[in-house]
């Protein structure tokens, strides 16, 4: 299905009823259009206490993601909304139009203790609709106003649009941007991450951000064993040459409905590698396609997990990545007061 990662909607695990198309004449072979829905959420900052996540607070301006990455671990979150983790996830996008206003309100509360806020963590803040709506940019503007640091993870070159705000924040050590690069192979990229920026544009984003004085890094994520794991040194080298100072990696995760979606994608696009990839995933997950244990879910375990980590560490040392600290400044936070608003 052109422009889409998933080609079907698996059953929502929380719903007893499902719509099944069994009449061939009823099938629409063209890619479904994206629908945008208003999200009525009245809070915007989410917190977590997971020991293997590098941030405690995050913002996600959108629920669902039009990028359509077939492996996305966030797909099952759409099931909590009554949708499917398949095509619904990438065609029914909930939009938090009030996110900047809600963020300003929450930062102004006396209970807020300044800490780095990640924009992303679930879905990409720079998916295509952001070009029109500018919700992510609005949130960054609020964080700059309050001098609350922000970390960003994205697969989209659109992040360079906000280089002016991010450069301003970088002057007081208030931001880091990580660009995710999964593969340099155009065929893999085109089918696995259909509506994301090309690998060349992602590397250009690192280059553009660095030139603007914005500290940038690269996430090799996800590493797909048996398909993209051999590309790690080349990705790290290309990112370093573009100006990346830091790097990280995450091994493929296949929770809930993501597993059958990914299996079908392999059948449709890389049938000759399907068994190799899935068997390697099982080797990393104790014989299963997924293990949700903290500390294991993002790395895996066993000999292949050790090999991936060793390859990453050796390459980073060789390239001079991760040599600098990237803690951000929280002491400059400034809350808007009623008295201050008079001036």
Secondary structure, DSSP 8 states (H G I E B T S, - for coil): -TT-S-SS----TT-S-------GGG---S----EEEE---S--EEE---TTSS-SEEE-SEES-TT--TT-TTGGGGGGGT--SSHHHHHEEEE-TTHHHHHHHHHTSTT-----EEE-SSS-TTSTTHHHH-HHHHHHHHHHHHT--EEEEES-GGGGGGHHHHHHHHTTT-EEEEEE---S-HHHHHHHSTTS--HHHHHHHHHHHHHTT--EEEEEEEE-TTTTGGGHHHHHHHHHHHT--EEEEEE----THHHHHHHHHHHHH-TTTHHHHHHHHHHHTTTSS----TTTTTT--SHHHHHHHHHHHHHHHHHTTT-S------TT-----TTGGG-
